[in-house]
Every structure is written in C-alpha cells, then in structure tokens.
Amino acid sequence: MPHIHLKEYQEATLPCQIGMSRFLFRATNVNHRNEQLIAVEVEGKPFFILRKDEKKCLIKSDKITRPSPTYLIHTALLDYVSLTDAKVLSSNVHTAHKSIHFQETTALKPIEFFVTQFPQNDSMHIEVGFGSGRHLIHQALQHPNTTFIGIEIHRPSIEQVLKQISIQNIDNILLLDYDARLFMELIPSNSIEKIYVHFPVPWDKKPHRRVISKAFIEEAIRVLNVNGKLELRTDSENYYMYSYETFMGLRQLSLEIHKNRSIAVSSKYEDRWRLMEKNIYDLILINTEESPKRNAILHFKFPKKLCNSKRLEALNGTTVTFEEEFIHYERLYRIENDGMLLRLSFGNFKQPEHLYLIFRDDETIYFPQEPIATPTNYKVHQRLIKELHG
Ligand SMILES: C[S@@+](CC[C@H](N)C(=O)[O-])C[C@H]1O[C@@H](n2cnc3c(N)ncnc32)[C@H](O)[C@@H]1O
C-alpha cells in the first residue's frame, strides 16, 4: 500500500490545484482529531487521502475510495508533499508513472460501466476470482466470439492479467476490480451462459466471506440463461460439502457432480493440489428456468435539509439492523468551513458496502459516487433517508 511519512508540513488553503491533483477539502474525525481525510481528484477520479498525525505524519490512500490504477494514488501523495512543502522521512512512493499495460488496454472497466452499459453478446461468460488468469485467458482465446467478464479483488492479479491481455492482444475480456457477490445483482436476468467459480477461498473460519451462499446461487439462477451453468471447482472437501448443502436447500435444481474431472486448462492452484494428490470436486448447476426481468432503479438522491449535525453526532458509532440488512454509522468528520462527512457501511450483512456521505447546508450527497444501483442498496438507501431525518 503506497504511503509516505512526513514532518514539518504547512497547511495549505483548499481547494487548490497542484501538479496533476486538485485538492478539494479537508475533513477531521470528530472523535480522533489526529485523523484527517483530504479529498483529491486526479484525472477526473475523486478519492480520499488519509492523514494520521502521530509522532510522525502518515499519508496513504483511504481504503474505501481507493482508485484504480495505483499510480493515481502515487500522484496524489507526491502532489500532497509539494502542496504542504513537507519533508519526507520515509516513503515507498518513488515515481508516479502510468503502467504501460493500463495505458494500452481498455479491458479494465469501472463498476459504473456495468451499471450504465452492461455488455451484450449472445455468449457471455463470467469468471469469479480469476487469480493468475490462466483459465480466463485460455477460455477467451478458445472462444473469440464469447465476451468474458473476469472479476477479482486482488490488484496484483488484475495487473498481471491486464499485462497478458495487452501482450496477447485479447479483445474479448473485460476485467472488474469488485466484490463478485455485489456484482451479481447488477447483471441483467437470463443473460449469461456460464459462471466459473474455480478454487474459491474456503474461508473456514469466516464463512460469511465465502463467494458461494444461498443469495449468490439465487442470483446466479436469475442471471443464467436457460441451460446456462454455474461451475464450482474446489479442492476443499469442507467447501464442497457446504456448497452441496447450500445447493440442496433450493426448491428446484439440476446439478452435476464430478470428482477429479480433467478440464482443458489447470490453474496454479489446481497444479499445486494435484501434486499433493488432493481430490478435486466439481458442482455444476444447470439453470432450467427463465427469470423475470429486473425493474430499472430510479436514483439515490436525498431530500434537501435532511438532518443537522446534532442528529449526525447522535448516530455516530451506532448500528441499526432491519430484516437482513444493516446501517453502521462508523465515523463522523467535520469538513473545514463547510459541513460534515459520514463514513458508513450498509447493506446485506454478508456483503456490506462501505461509503461516505457529505452533508452541506443545501445538499446531502454520496462521495465520491452513489452506491451501485442494486435492489439491496436502493432498499437500504430509502431506510437511510428515514434514519437520518430522525
Ligand atoms: C484461491 S484463489 C483461486 C484463483 C483462481 N480461480 C485459480 O483457480 O487459480 C481465489 C481468488 O478469488 C478472489 N476472490 C475472493 N473473494 C472474491 C470476491 N468476493 N470477489 C471476487 N474475487 C474474489 C481472490 O482474490 C483470489 O484471487
């Protein structure tokens, strides 16, 4: 994670532009005054730099708003050093250069791309957690008329696969840096031919983090076209049993089970398990039904004059739960000269979203962007309006 330790910095007046970065505003945590968020925009992408003033001053990117690619963060951190005329004590940010592979390929798409213009093709496949990308790339080369969407949350894997896409000039892969469980709700009904989930992390100690769950399978059935398949491949007997039981909890399904089936390409993980002579299990769900279309979601706006700082202070640190969803008001910040900033997590317990909200006299807005337009988020947003209003 890029970070810099500083000393002897000067506070600058914001907003202001320096280098490639436009610094927008500063907000201080009301409970921990040594923690600040600095809103910045580089190449049109807004995000926060997190600053912690302890013995030394540390600046790094904020996890929730962290932009992709990483060089945007490097740029903002280096520009912040210039802005504050600070002395650098230590740093792992040396230069802010654009990775050539990010420049050459347009394969990496932001989540908003899928919200506004979900790709359409008669043949669409999705791979969840593609890791080294061996299977994804092999499939894409074998099926040039199919569009592949690869979803990963591990940045180095994404960068590695982008490099391969660029070197091999592959034009039928789109990559997304996002939690696949949340992504499922955005996919149009009956649009996908295959979903691969190969060697998901078993999360034996934190089962709520597993990709496979009842909600995931139900969404998979909705998005698969008739005869479309969800292919789970695992070396973990525990995960296999857990998934089998989850599948069996459904009222109606068609399932294929294989043990030690060979497939056209084996992943890095598979090679490792085969060397250790571990068994490999496939659970393949075949969708048999047409699903109803999803209604379009309107918007995530707030009414004017929604709440005051007293209400926000009362909510700070609290959690409200309802049905299968929750809202946790995690941290409150005071924006210098103008308003409040709230960090919150909300949504379904198993797949929460983390967000920021800005409150100014005349408006309440999400920063840097609205939540992804899923039915769950919309439901929680409506509840949030009521909660904030008090
Ligand atoms: C054990 S690795 C397997 C990688 C690859 N499928 C293979 O067979 O080599 C699991 C991958 O899933 C990714 N992953 C875990 N949870 C995820 C999620 N919710 N959404 C997207 N990717 C996820 C991890 O980052 C990791 O790269």
PDBQT file of the ligand as one rigid body, heavy atoms in Angstrom, charges set to zero:
ROOT
HETATM    1  C1  LIG A 401      -7.753 -19.386  -4.221  1.00  0.00    +0.000 C 
HETATM    2  S1  LIG A 401      -7.779 -18.147  -5.434  1.00  0.00    +0.000 S 
HETATM    3  C2  LIG A 401      -8.126 -19.039  -6.919  1.00  0.00    +0.000 C 
HETATM    4  C3  LIG A 401      -7.738 -18.286  -8.156  1.00  0.00    +0.000 C 
HETATM    5  C4  LIG A 401      -8.069 -18.963  -9.496  1.00  0.00    +0.000 C 
HETATM    6  N1  LIG A 401      -9.503 -19.143  -9.694  1.00  0.00    +0.000 N 
HETATM    7  C5  LIG A 401      -7.345 -20.291  -9.623  1.00  0.00    +0.000 C 
HETATM    8  O1  LIG A 401      -8.024 -21.317  -9.726  1.00  0.00    +0.000 OA
HETATM    9  O2  LIG A 401      -6.098 -20.274  -9.613  1.00  0.00    +0.000 OA
HETATM   10  C6  LIG A 401      -9.287 -17.316  -5.110  1.00  0.00    +0.000 C 
HETATM   11  C7  LIG A 401      -9.366 -15.944  -5.777  1.00  0.00    +0.000 C 
HETATM   12  O3  LIG A 401     -10.658 -15.391  -5.559  1.00  0.00    +0.000 OA
HETATM   13  C8  LIG A 401     -10.518 -13.992  -5.303  1.00  0.00    +0.000 C 
HETATM   14  N2  LIG A 401     -11.718 -13.588  -4.541  1.00  0.00    +0.000 N 
HETATM   15  C9  LIG A 401     -12.035 -13.902  -3.269  1.00  0.00    +0.000 A 
HETATM   16  N3  LIG A 401     -13.233 -13.381  -2.914  1.00  0.00    +0.000 NA
HETATM   17  C10 LIG A 401     -13.694 -12.698  -4.005  1.00  0.00    +0.000 A 
HETATM   18  C11 LIG A 401     -14.857 -11.925  -4.275  1.00  0.00    +0.000 A 
HETATM   19  N4  LIG A 401     -15.792 -11.772  -3.337  1.00  0.00    +0.000 N 
HETATM   20  N5  LIG A 401     -14.998 -11.366  -5.490  1.00  0.00    +0.000 NA
HETATM   21  C12 LIG A 401     -14.025 -11.516  -6.450  1.00  0.00    +0.000 A 
HETATM   22  N6  LIG A 401     -12.889 -12.243  -6.252  1.00  0.00    +0.000 NA
HETATM   23  C13 LIG A 401     -12.726 -12.820  -5.065  1.00  0.00    +0.000 A 
HETATM   24  C14 LIG A 401      -9.234 -13.896  -4.506  1.00  0.00    +0.000 C 
HETATM   25  O4  LIG A 401      -8.653 -12.604  -4.595  1.00  0.00    +0.000 OA
HETATM   26  C15 LIG A 401      -8.377 -14.970  -5.193  1.00  0.00    +0.000 C 
HETATM   27  O5  LIG A 401      -7.598 -14.432  -6.243  1.00  0.00    +0.000 OA
ENDROOT
TORSDOF 0
